[in-house]
Amino acid sequence: MLTRVRDLDERVNTGAVVEWQSPMGSRYRWERRARRAGVESAPGSERWLWLAARPADLRAARRAVFEHINSEEL
């Protein structure tokens, strides 16, 4: 279980897209322009299952990904 939002393992940050990897190996992504966060459907697929939350900024996206990892993966 992740205990702090800042424990997320950020892998990519282009400004428009931020990606994290969970402790279980799943990749998560936030797209600034589309204001959506999601999890990769299968490793390496580059297909995303978008979360119901539509985070408007990076802080909200980090929180949504953090909560999803803790509730679904760990």
C-alpha positions as CSV (number, residue, x, y, z in Angstrom):
1,M,0.0,0.0,0.0
2,L,1.2,3.4,-0.9
3,T,1.1,5.7,2.2
4,R,1.8,9.1,0.5
5,V,0.8,10.5,-2.9
6,R,4.4,11.6,-3.4
7,D,5.4,7.9,-3.3
8,L,4.0,7.5,-6.8
9,D,6.8,6.4,-9.2
10,E,6.7,9.0,-12.0
11,R,8.2,7.7,-15.2
12,V,7.2,10.3,-17.8
13,N,6.4,14.0,-17.5
14,T,6.2,16.0,-20.7
15,G,3.9,18.7,-19.3
16,A,1.0,17.5,-21.5
17,V,1.3,13.8,-20.3
18,V,2.4,12.3,-17.0
19,E,2.8,8.6,-16.4
20,W,3.4,6.6,-13.2
21,Q,4.1,3.0,-12.5
22,S,2.4,1.2,-9.6
23,P,4.3,-1.1,-7.2
24,M,2.5,-4.0,-9.0
25,G,3.9,-2.8,-12.4
26,S,0.7,-1.2,-13.9
27,R,1.2,2.0,-15.9
28,Y,-1.0,5.0,-15.2
29,R,-1.4,8.1,-17.3
30,W,-2.8,11.6,-17.1
31,E,-3.5,13.7,-20.1
32,R,-3.7,17.5,-19.4
33,R,-5.6,18.5,-22.5
34,A,-8.2,15.8,-22.2
35,R,-8.3,16.1,-18.4
36,R,-8.4,12.3,-17.9
37,A,-6.5,9.7,-16.0
38,G,-6.3,6.0,-16.7
39,V,-4.6,2.7,-16.4
40,E,-3.0,0.7,-19.2
41,S,-5.3,-2.2,-20.2
42,A,-2.5,-4.6,-20.7
43,P,1.3,-4.2,-20.3
44,G,2.8,-2.5,-23.3
45,S,-0.6,-2.1,-25.1
46,E,-0.7,1.7,-25.0
47,R,-4.5,1.3,-24.6
48,W,-5.9,3.1,-21.6
49,L,-8.9,2.4,-19.4
50,W,-10.0,5.8,-18.2
51,L,-11.0,6.3,-14.6
52,A,-14.4,7.8,-13.8
53,A,-12.7,10.8,-12.1
54,R,-11.8,13.6,-14.6
55,P,-9.0,15.4,-12.8
56,A,-8.6,19.0,-13.9
57,D,-5.0,19.4,-12.8
58,L,-1.9,17.4,-12.0
59,R,-2.5,17.4,-8.2
60,A,-6.0,16.0,-8.6
61,A,-4.7,13.4,-11.1
62,R,-2.0,12.2,-8.7
63,R,-4.7,11.8,-6.0
64,A,-7.0,9.9,-8.3
65,V,-4.2,7.5,-9.4
66,F,-3.0,7.1,-5.8
67,E,-6.5,6.2,-4.6
68,H,-7.1,3.8,-7.5
69,I,-3.8,2.0,-6.9
70,N,-4.6,1.6,-3.2
71,S,-8.1,0.4,-3.7
72,E,-7.7,-1.8,-6.8
73,E,-4.1,-3.2,-6.7
74,L,-2.8,-3.3,-3.1
